[in-house]
Amino acid sequence: MDERWIKRPAVGEPYVEDIPAKRLRPFLDSGAYLPSAAPGNVAGFGIAVITDS
C-alpha cells in the first residue's frame, strides 16, 4: 500500500486537483472524511470508500 494516498489527504492536501484544500479542510475537521488504512476506523460510518492505489 502506498501510504502517501492516506497521509496527504489526512493533513488537507488533496490528490484531486479539482478539490482545493480549503474545501477539504471542513470535512477533515468535522470527521466526515477520514483517510485511513485501519479497518477499525470505518465503525459507525454510513458510507466507507475503499480504494486500491
mmCIF file of the N, C-alpha and C atoms, coordinates in Angstrom:
data_MODEL
# 
_entry.id   MODEL 
# 
loop_
_atom_site.group_PDB 
_atom_site.id 
_atom_site.type_symbol 
_atom_site.label_atom_id 
_atom_site.label_alt_id 
_atom_site.label_comp_id 
_atom_site.label_asym_id 
_atom_site.label_entity_id 
_atom_site.label_seq_id 
_atom_site.pdbx_PDB_ins_code 
_atom_site.Cartn_x 
_atom_site.Cartn_y 
_atom_site.Cartn_z 
_atom_site.occupancy 
_atom_site.B_iso_or_equiv 
_atom_site.pdbx_formal_charge 
_atom_site.auth_seq_id 
_atom_site.auth_comp_id 
_atom_site.auth_asym_id 
_atom_site.auth_atom_id 
_atom_site.pdbx_PDB_model_num 
ATOM 1   N N  . MET A 1 1  ? 0.843   -1.177 0.000  1.00 0.00 ? 1  MET A N  1 
ATOM 2   C CA . MET A 1 1  ? 0.000   0.000  0.000  1.00 0.00 ? 1  MET A CA 1 
ATOM 3   C C  . MET A 1 1  ? 0.888   1.239  0.000  1.00 0.00 ? 1  MET A C  1 
ATOM 4   N N  . ASP A 1 2  ? 0.533   2.193  -0.813 1.00 0.00 ? 2  ASP A N  1 
ATOM 5   C CA . ASP A 1 2  ? 1.243   3.467  -0.872 1.00 0.00 ? 2  ASP A CA 1 
ATOM 6   C C  . ASP A 1 2  ? 0.573   4.423  0.112  1.00 0.00 ? 2  ASP A C  1 
ATOM 7   N N  . GLU A 1 3  ? 1.181   4.607  1.262  1.00 0.00 ? 3  GLU A N  1 
ATOM 8   C CA . GLU A 1 3  ? 0.563   5.407  2.322  1.00 0.00 ? 3  GLU A CA 1 
ATOM 9   C C  . GLU A 1 3  ? 0.507   6.897  2.010  1.00 0.00 ? 3  GLU A C  1 
ATOM 10  N N  . ARG A 1 4  ? 1.151   7.343  0.942  1.00 0.00 ? 4  ARG A N  1 
ATOM 11  C CA . ARG A 1 4  ? 1.022   8.754  0.552  1.00 0.00 ? 4  ARG A CA 1 
ATOM 12  C C  . ARG A 1 4  ? -0.425  9.073  0.205  1.00 0.00 ? 4  ARG A C  1 
ATOM 13  N N  . TRP A 1 5  ? -1.175  8.062  -0.290 1.00 0.00 ? 5  TRP A N  1 
ATOM 14  C CA . TRP A 1 5  ? -2.578  8.252  -0.645 1.00 0.00 ? 5  TRP A CA 1 
ATOM 15  C C  . TRP A 1 5  ? -3.428  8.480  0.595  1.00 0.00 ? 5  TRP A C  1 
ATOM 16  N N  . ILE A 1 6  ? -2.886  8.195  1.750  1.00 0.00 ? 6  ILE A N  1 
ATOM 17  C CA . ILE A 1 6  ? -3.594  8.403  3.008  1.00 0.00 ? 6  ILE A CA 1 
ATOM 18  C C  . ILE A 1 6  ? -3.047  9.622  3.731  1.00 0.00 ? 6  ILE A C  1 
ATOM 19  N N  . LYS A 1 7  ? -1.747  9.732  3.807  1.00 0.00 ? 7  LYS A N  1 
ATOM 20  C CA . LYS A 1 7  ? -1.119  10.792 4.592  1.00 0.00 ? 7  LYS A CA 1 
ATOM 21  C C  . LYS A 1 7  ? -1.384  12.192 4.048  1.00 0.00 ? 7  LYS A C  1 
ATOM 22  N N  . ARG A 1 8  ? -1.296  12.372 2.752  1.00 0.00 ? 8  ARG A N  1 
ATOM 23  C CA . ARG A 1 8  ? -1.512  13.720 2.187  1.00 0.00 ? 8  ARG A CA 1 
ATOM 24  C C  . ARG A 1 8  ? -2.928  14.225 2.431  1.00 0.00 ? 8  ARG A C  1 
ATOM 25  N N  . PRO A 1 9  ? -3.967  13.456 2.073  1.00 0.00 ? 9  PRO A N  1 
ATOM 26  C CA . PRO A 1 9  ? -5.318  13.951 2.342  1.00 0.00 ? 9  PRO A CA 1 
ATOM 27  C C  . PRO A 1 9  ? -5.601  14.123 3.838  1.00 0.00 ? 9  PRO A C  1 
ATOM 28  N N  . ALA A 1 10 ? -4.973  13.313 4.667  1.00 0.00 ? 10 ALA A N  1 
ATOM 29  C CA . ALA A 1 10 ? -5.202  13.397 6.109  1.00 0.00 ? 10 ALA A CA 1 
ATOM 30  C C  . ALA A 1 10 ? -4.744  14.732 6.696  1.00 0.00 ? 10 ALA A C  1 
ATOM 31  N N  . VAL A 1 11 ? -3.821  15.398 6.027  1.00 0.00 ? 11 VAL A N  1 
ATOM 32  C CA . VAL A 1 11 ? -3.359  16.708 6.502  1.00 0.00 ? 11 VAL A CA 1 
ATOM 33  C C  . VAL A 1 11 ? -3.898  17.848 5.630  1.00 0.00 ? 11 VAL A C  1 
ATOM 34  N N  . GLY A 1 12 ? -4.874  17.528 4.769  1.00 0.00 ? 12 GLY A N  1 
ATOM 35  C CA . GLY A 1 12 ? -5.532  18.560 3.991  1.00 0.00 ? 12 GLY A CA 1 
ATOM 36  C C  . GLY A 1 12 ? -4.940  18.833 2.633  1.00 0.00 ? 12 GLY A C  1 
ATOM 37  N N  . GLU A 1 13 ? -4.133  17.908 2.116  1.00 0.00 ? 13 GLU A N  1 
ATOM 38  C CA . GLU A 1 13 ? -3.545  18.067 0.790  1.00 0.00 ? 13 GLU A CA 1 
ATOM 39  C C  . GLU A 1 13 ? -4.206  17.076 -0.168 1.00 0.00 ? 13 GLU A C  1 
ATOM 40  N N  . PRO A 1 14 ? -5.246  17.502 -0.878 1.00 0.00 ? 14 PRO A N  1 
ATOM 41  C CA . PRO A 1 14 ? -5.970  16.581 -1.751 1.00 0.00 ? 14 PRO A CA 1 
ATOM 42  C C  . PRO A 1 14 ? -5.138  16.124 -2.947 1.00 0.00 ? 14 PRO A C  1 
ATOM 43  N N  . TYR A 1 15 ? -5.415  14.913 -3.417 1.00 0.00 ? 15 TYR A N  1 
ATOM 44  C CA . TYR A 1 15 ? -4.783  14.405 -4.630 1.00 0.00 ? 15 TYR A CA 1 
ATOM 45  C C  . TYR A 1 15 ? -5.548  14.840 -5.874 1.00 0.00 ? 15 TYR A C  1 
ATOM 46  N N  . VAL A 1 16 ? -6.813  15.122 -5.737 1.00 0.00 ? 16 VAL A N  1 
ATOM 47  C CA . VAL A 1 16 ? -7.646  15.517 -6.863 1.00 0.00 ? 16 VAL A CA 1 
ATOM 48  C C  . VAL A 1 16 ? -7.506  17.027 -7.059 1.00 0.00 ? 16 VAL A C  1 
ATOM 49  N N  . GLU A 1 17 ? -7.017  17.430 -8.212 1.00 0.00 ? 17 GLU A N  1 
ATOM 50  C CA . GLU A 1 17 ? -6.756  18.850 -8.466 1.00 0.00 ? 17 GLU A CA 1 
ATOM 51  C C  . GLU A 1 17 ? -8.018  19.705 -8.437 1.00 0.00 ? 17 GLU A C  1 
ATOM 52  N N  . ASP A 1 18 ? -9.165  19.113 -8.740 1.00 0.00 ? 18 ASP A N  1 
ATOM 53  C CA . ASP A 1 18 ? -10.421 19.868 -8.768 1.00 0.00 ? 18 ASP A CA 1 
ATOM 54  C C  . ASP A 1 18 ? -10.926 20.237 -7.373 1.00 0.00 ? 18 ASP A C  1 
ATOM 55  N N  . ILE A 1 19 ? -10.337 19.647 -6.348 1.00 0.00 ? 19 ILE A N  1 
ATOM 56  C CA . ILE A 1 19 ? -10.777 19.901 -4.970 1.00 0.00 ? 19 ILE A CA 1 
ATOM 57  C C  . ILE A 1 19 ? -9.691  20.687 -4.248 1.00 0.00 ? 19 ILE A C  1 
ATOM 58  N N  . PRO A 1 20 ? -9.913  21.970 -4.025 1.00 0.00 ? 20 PRO A N  1 
ATOM 59  C CA . PRO A 1 20 ? -8.908  22.754 -3.306 1.00 0.00 ? 20 PRO A CA 1 
ATOM 60  C C  . PRO A 1 20 ? -8.872  22.380 -1.823 1.00 0.00 ? 20 PRO A C  1 
ATOM 61  N N  . ALA A 1 21 ? -7.729  22.579 -1.215 1.00 0.00 ? 21 ALA A N  1 
ATOM 62  C CA . ALA A 1 21 ? -7.543  22.246 0.198  1.00 0.00 ? 21 ALA A CA 1 
ATOM 63  C C  . ALA A 1 21 ? -8.572  22.936 1.087  1.00 0.00 ? 21 ALA A C  1 
ATOM 64  N N  . LYS A 1 22 ? -8.971  24.160 0.739  1.00 0.00 ? 22 LYS A N  1 
ATOM 65  C CA . LYS A 1 22 ? -9.937  24.881 1.574  1.00 0.00 ? 22 LYS A CA 1 
ATOM 66  C C  . LYS A 1 22 ? -11.307 24.206 1.578  1.00 0.00 ? 22 LYS A C  1 
ATOM 67  N N  . ARG A 1 23 ? -11.626 23.414 0.557  1.00 0.00 ? 23 ARG A N  1 
ATOM 68  C CA . ARG A 1 23 ? -12.893 22.668 0.542  1.00 0.00 ? 23 ARG A CA 1 
ATOM 69  C C  . ARG A 1 23 ? -12.767 21.358 1.313  1.00 0.00 ? 23 ARG A C  1 
ATOM 70  N N  . LEU A 1 24 ? -11.582 20.796 1.345  1.00 0.00 ? 24 LEU A N  1 
ATOM 71  C CA . LEU A 1 24 ? -11.352 19.533 2.043  1.00 0.00 ? 24 LEU A CA 1 
ATOM 72  C C  . LEU A 1 24 ? -11.308 19.726 3.557  1.00 0.00 ? 24 LEU A C  1 
ATOM 73  N N  . ARG A 1 25 ? -10.729 20.823 4.008  1.00 0.00 ? 25 ARG A N  1 
ATOM 74  C CA . ARG A 1 25 ? -10.494 21.063 5.438  1.00 0.00 ? 25 ARG A CA 1 
ATOM 75  C C  . ARG A 1 25 ? -11.746 20.922 6.310  1.00 0.00 ? 25 ARG A C  1 
ATOM 76  N N  . PRO A 1 26 ? -12.896 21.504 5.947  1.00 0.00 ? 26 PRO A N  1 
ATOM 77  C CA . PRO A 1 26 ? -14.075 21.364 6.814  1.00 0.00 ? 26 PRO A CA 1 
ATOM 78  C C  . PRO A 1 26 ? -14.509 19.903 7.015  1.00 0.00 ? 26 PRO A C  1 
ATOM 79  N N  . PHE A 1 27 ? -14.348 19.078 5.994  1.00 0.00 ? 27 PHE A N  1 
ATOM 80  C CA . PHE A 1 27 ? -14.712 17.665 6.115  1.00 0.00 ? 27 PHE A CA 1 
ATOM 81  C C  . PHE A 1 27 ? -13.743 16.923 7.030  1.00 0.00 ? 27 PHE A C  1 
ATOM 82  N N  . LEU A 1 28 ? -12.479 17.263 6.953  1.00 0.00 ? 28 LEU A N  1 
ATOM 83  C CA . LEU A 1 28 ? -11.492 16.670 7.864  1.00 0.00 ? 28 LEU A CA 1 
ATOM 84  C C  . LEU A 1 28 ? -11.774 17.103 9.299  1.00 0.00 ? 28 LEU A C  1 
ATOM 85  N N  . ASP A 1 29 ? -12.008 18.395 9.483  1.00 0.00 ? 29 ASP A N  1 
ATOM 86  C CA . ASP A 1 29 ? -12.238 18.930 10.828 1.00 0.00 ? 29 ASP A CA 1 
ATOM 87  C C  . ASP A 1 29 ? -13.495 18.364 11.477 1.00 0.00 ? 29 ASP A C  1 
ATOM 88  N N  . SER A 1 30 ? -14.514 18.091 10.673 1.00 0.00 ? 30 SER A N  1 
ATOM 89  C CA . SER A 1 30 ? -15.771 17.568 11.226 1.00 0.00 ? 30 SER A CA 1 
ATOM 90  C C  . SER A 1 30 ? -15.746 16.056 11.456 1.00 0.00 ? 30 SER A C  1 
ATOM 91  N N  . GLY A 1 31 ? -14.751 15.375 10.869 1.00 0.00 ? 31 GLY A N  1 
ATOM 92  C CA . GLY A 1 31 ? -14.695 13.918 10.985 1.00 0.00 ? 31 GLY A CA 1 
ATOM 93  C C  . GLY A 1 31 ? -15.502 13.202 9.915  1.00 0.00 ? 31 GLY A C  1 
ATOM 94  N N  . ALA A 1 32 ? -16.119 13.966 9.003  1.00 0.00 ? 32 ALA A N  1 
ATOM 95  C CA . ALA A 1 32 ? -16.900 13.365 7.924  1.00 0.00 ? 32 ALA A CA 1 
ATOM 96  C C  . ALA A 1 32 ? -16.001 12.684 6.893  1.00 0.00 ? 32 ALA A C  1 
ATOM 97  N N  . TYR A 1 33 ? -14.741 13.081 6.841  1.00 0.00 ? 33 TYR A N  1 
ATOM 98  C CA . TYR A 1 33 ? -13.770 12.496 5.920  1.00 0.00 ? 33 TYR A CA 1 
ATOM 99  C C  . TYR A 1 33 ? -12.574 12.060 6.737  1.00 0.00 ? 33 TYR A C  1 
ATOM 100 N N  . LEU A 1 34 ? -12.242 10.788 6.678  1.00 0.00 ? 34 LEU A N  1 
ATOM 101 C CA . LEU A 1 34 ? -11.137 10.250 7.471  1.00 0.00 ? 34 LEU A CA 1 
ATOM 102 C C  . LEU A 1 34 ? -10.297 9.317  6.611  1.00 0.00 ? 34 LEU A C  1 
ATOM 103 N N  . PRO A 1 35 ? -9.254  9.847  5.971  1.00 0.00 ? 35 PRO A N  1 
ATOM 104 C CA . PRO A 1 35 ? -8.361  8.973  5.216  1.00 0.00 ? 35 PRO A CA 1 
ATOM 105 C C  . PRO A 1 35 ? -7.629  8.052  6.182  1.00 0.00 ? 35 PRO A C  1 
ATOM 106 N N  . SER A 1 36 ? -7.734  6.753  5.964  1.00 0.00 ? 36 SER A N  1 
ATOM 107 C CA . SER A 1 36 ? -7.140  5.803  6.901  1.00 0.00 ? 36 SER A CA 1 
ATOM 108 C C  . SER A 1 36 ? -6.935  4.455  6.238  1.00 0.00 ? 36 SER A C  1 
ATOM 109 N N  . ALA A 1 37 ? -5.942  3.724  6.712  1.00 0.00 ? 37 ALA A N  1 
ATOM 110 C CA . ALA A 1 37 ? -5.712  2.350  6.263  1.00 0.00 ? 37 ALA A CA 1 
ATOM 111 C C  . ALA A 1 37 ? -6.165  1.355  7.327  1.00 0.00 ? 37 ALA A C  1 
ATOM 112 N N  . ALA A 1 38 ? -6.674  1.858  8.437  1.00 0.00 ? 38 ALA A N  1 
ATOM 113 C CA . ALA A 1 38 ? -7.086  0.992  9.546  1.00 0.00 ? 38 ALA A CA 1 
ATOM 114 C C  . ALA A 1 38 ? -8.553  0.577  9.399  1.00 0.00 ? 38 ALA A C  1 
ATOM 115 N N  . PRO A 1 39 ? -8.830  -0.712 9.262  1.00 0.00 ? 39 PRO A N  1 
ATOM 116 C CA . PRO A 1 39 ? -10.215 -1.171 9.099  1.00 0.00 ? 39 PRO A CA 1 
ATOM 117 C C  . PRO A 1 39 ? -11.135 -0.735 10.237 1.00 0.00 ? 39 PRO A C  1 
ATOM 118 N N  . GLY A 1 40 ? -10.633 -0.616 11.443 1.00 0.00 ? 40 GLY A N  1 
ATOM 119 C CA . GLY A 1 40 ? -11.454 -0.221 12.583 1.00 0.00 ? 40 GLY A CA 1 
ATOM 120 C C  . GLY A 1 40 ? -11.990 1.196  12.496 1.00 0.00 ? 40 GLY A C  1 
ATOM 121 N N  . ASN A 1 41 ? -11.408 2.022  11.631 1.00 0.00 ? 41 ASN A N  1 
ATOM 122 C CA . ASN A 1 41 ? -11.853 3.411  11.505 1.00 0.00 ? 41 ASN A CA 1 
ATOM 123 C C  . ASN A 1 41 ? -13.161 3.569  10.746 1.00 0.00 ? 41 ASN A C  1 
ATOM 124 N N  . VAL A 1 42 ? -13.691 2.492  10.170 1.00 0.00 ? 42 VAL A N  1 
ATOM 125 C CA . VAL A 1 42 ? -14.964 2.611  9.448  1.00 0.00 ? 42 VAL A CA 1 
ATOM 126 C C  . VAL A 1 42 ? -16.161 2.328  10.347 1.00 0.00 ? 42 VAL A C  1 
ATOM 127 N N  . ALA A 1 43 ? -15.924 1.938  11.578 1.00 0.00 ? 43 ALA A N  1 
ATOM 128 C CA . ALA A 1 43 ? -17.032 1.667  12.508 1.00 0.00 ? 43 ALA A CA 1 
ATOM 129 C C  . ALA A 1 43 ? -17.859 2.928  12.721 1.00 0.00 ? 43 ALA A C  1 
ATOM 130 N N  . GLY A 1 44 ? -19.159 2.815  12.558 1.00 0.00 ? 44 GLY A N  1 
ATOM 131 C CA . GLY A 1 44 ? -20.051 3.933  12.790 1.00 0.00 ? 44 GLY A CA 1 
ATOM 132 C C  . GLY A 1 44 ? -20.301 4.823  11.580 1.00 0.00 ? 44 GLY A C  1 
ATOM 133 N N  . PHE A 1 45 ? -19.609 4.602  10.492 1.00 0.00 ? 45 PHE A N  1 
ATOM 134 C CA . PHE A 1 45 ? -19.802 5.410  9.295  1.00 0.00 ? 45 PHE A CA 1 
ATOM 135 C C  . PHE A 1 45 ? -20.933 4.834  8.459  1.00 0.00 ? 45 PHE A C  1 
ATOM 136 N N  . GLY A 1 46 ? -21.705 5.693  7.834  1.00 0.00 ? 46 GLY A N  1 
ATOM 137 C CA . GLY A 1 46 ? -22.770 5.249  6.937  1.00 0.00 ? 46 GLY A CA 1 
ATOM 138 C C  . GLY A 1 46 ? -22.221 4.855  5.580  1.00 0.00 ? 46 GLY A C  1 
ATOM 139 N N  . ILE A 1 47 ? -21.131 5.485  5.177  1.00 0.00 ? 47 ILE A N  1 
ATOM 140 C CA . ILE A 1 47 ? -20.515 5.205  3.877  1.00 0.00 ? 47 ILE A CA 1 
ATOM 141 C C  . ILE A 1 47 ? -18.997 5.117  4.076  1.00 0.00 ? 47 ILE A C  1 
ATOM 142 N N  . ALA A 1 48 ? -18.398 4.112  3.506  1.00 0.00 ? 48 ALA A N  1 
ATOM 143 C CA . ALA A 1 48 ? -16.944 3.974  3.514  1.00 0.00 ? 48 ALA A CA 1 
ATOM 144 C C  . ALA A 1 48 ? -16.492 3.773  2.072  1.00 0.00 ? 48 ALA A C  1 
ATOM 145 N N  . VAL A 1 49 ? -15.532 4.549  1.635  1.00 0.00 ? 49 VAL A N  1 
ATOM 146 C CA . VAL A 1 49 ? -14.976 4.408  0.292  1.00 0.00 ? 49 VAL A CA 1 
ATOM 147 C C  . VAL A 1 49 ? -13.670 3.641  0.436  1.00 0.00 ? 49 VAL A C  1 
ATOM 148 N N  . ILE A 1 50 ? -13.602 2.525  -0.234 1.00 0.00 ? 50 ILE A N  1 
ATOM 149 C CA . ILE A 1 50 ? -12.412 1.695  -0.170 1.00 0.00 ? 50 ILE A CA 1 
ATOM 150 C C  . ILE A 1 50 ? -11.773 1.711  -1.549 1.00 0.00 ? 50 ILE A C  1 
ATOM 151 N N  . THR A 1 51 ? -10.513 2.117  -1.598 1.00 0.00 ? 51 THR A N  1 
ATOM 152 C CA . THR A 1 51 ? -9.827  2.219  -2.883 1.00 0.00 ? 51 THR A CA 1 
ATOM 153 C C  . THR A 1 51 ? -8.565  1.385  -2.868 1.00 0.00 ? 51 THR A C  1 
ATOM 154 N N  . ASP A 1 52 ? -8.086  1.124  -4.036 1.00 0.00 ? 52 ASP A N  1 
ATOM 155 C CA . ASP A 1 52 ? -6.832  0.400  -4.201 1.00 0.00 ? 52 ASP A CA 1 
ATOM 156 C C  . ASP A 1 52 ? -5.947  1.254  -5.071 1.00 0.00 ? 52 ASP A C  1 
ATOM 157 N N  . SER A 1 53 ? -4.839  1.712  -4.504 1.00 0.00 ? 53 SER A N  1 
ATOM 158 C CA . SER A 1 53 ? -3.943  2.548  -5.302 1.00 0.00 ? 53 SER A CA 1 
ATOM 159 C C  . SER A 1 53 ? -3.096  1.649  -6.085 1.00 0.00 ? 53 SER A C  1 
# 
